[in-house]
Amino acid sequence: MHTSSIEFRGQPALRASGADGSTLTVALHGAHLLSWTTADGRERLYLSPRAVFDGKTAIRGGVPICCPQFNQRGMLPKHGFMRNLPWESRGVDAESGALTLRLRDDDATRALWPHAFEARVAFTLDAGQLRTALSLRNLGGGPFAFTAALHTYLAVDDIAEARLEGLQGANRWDAVRDDRHVETAPALRFESEFDSVYAAPAQPLRLVQPGGTLEIAQGATCTETVVWNPGAALGAKLADMPEDGFRHMLCVEAARIDEPVQLAPGAEWQGWQQLRVL
């Protein structure tokens, strides 16, 4: 993997290219993946044209890192603090070939969350495939608990023509209706606001569109899959997204939410998501 340092909308970023001509772009702010293009030149992630790039604000689109808290389920700021801090590039790992970024605790993080840690995000490009892996190591003397998600915004040509297969039979919490049930649909379709947490299935999901299919897999340590589209009404209220932005994105997130990870001193947790063009 060849890498270079660039500026993206005025902020420091890294660009990497794979042997097949695929590329990725990741901001140092939040170790936030902004773009993944496959060898055919097609952009596979959605990044809002109204996303704020000021080095402080969470970026709308791409792959935000939600850690050590998912959403507002706890006392920390929404989705934790890791997506709002500058990370350090560690370059391409000689053994794995992954582009890796690192974040360690400091006075600012300890003021919010009093734990010593090292977080890493590793991006691996293969032909038609991208793997994103988040790891967290406990560097302190006592255990700590956390939740996490890779909040992936996938690009869709038209949400009305997209369907997500592979969640039939999974336990579902519908956050829009605050309702728990087993998913019965063989394929999810998106006609209005959709916000649900599923028990992650053992087999990969498939995002099917007229232009092709994307396979979405996640590691067993990510016990939930979150599916989100704001729909027209909520989408119109999001200042950092165009009114029609909801038509061009679908979040499918690898997550660890319902049962927090209990991490012992010296221990490390890793969760990953893999996207593959079929």
Sequence and secondary structure as in RCSB ss.txt:
>XXXX:A:sequence
MHTSSIEFRGQPALRASGADGSTLTVALHGAHLLSWTTADGRERLYLSPRAVFDGKTAIRGGVPICCPQFNQRGM
LPKHGFMRNLPWESRGVDAESGALTLRLRDDDATRALWPHAFEARVAFTLDAGQLRTALSLRNLGGGPFAFTAAL
HTYLAVDDIAEARLEGLQGANRWDAVRDDRHVETAPALRFESEFDSVYAAPAQPLRLVQPGGTLEIAQGATCTET
VVWNPGAALGAKLADMPEDGFRHMLCVEAARIDEPVQLAPGAEWQGWQQLRVL
>XXXX:A:secstr
 EEEEEEETTEEEEEEE TTS EEEEETBTTEEEEEE TT  B B B TT   SSSS  SBSB EEBSS TTSSS
SSTTBSGGGSB EEEEE TTT  EEEEEE  HHHHHHS   EEEEEEEEEETTEEEEEEEEEE SSS EEEEEEE
  EEE S GGG EEES TT EEEETTTTEEEE   SEE  SS EEEEEE  SS EEEEETTEEEEEEE TT  EE
EEEE HHHHHTT TTS TTGGGGEEEEEEEEEEEEEEE TT EEEEEEEEEE 
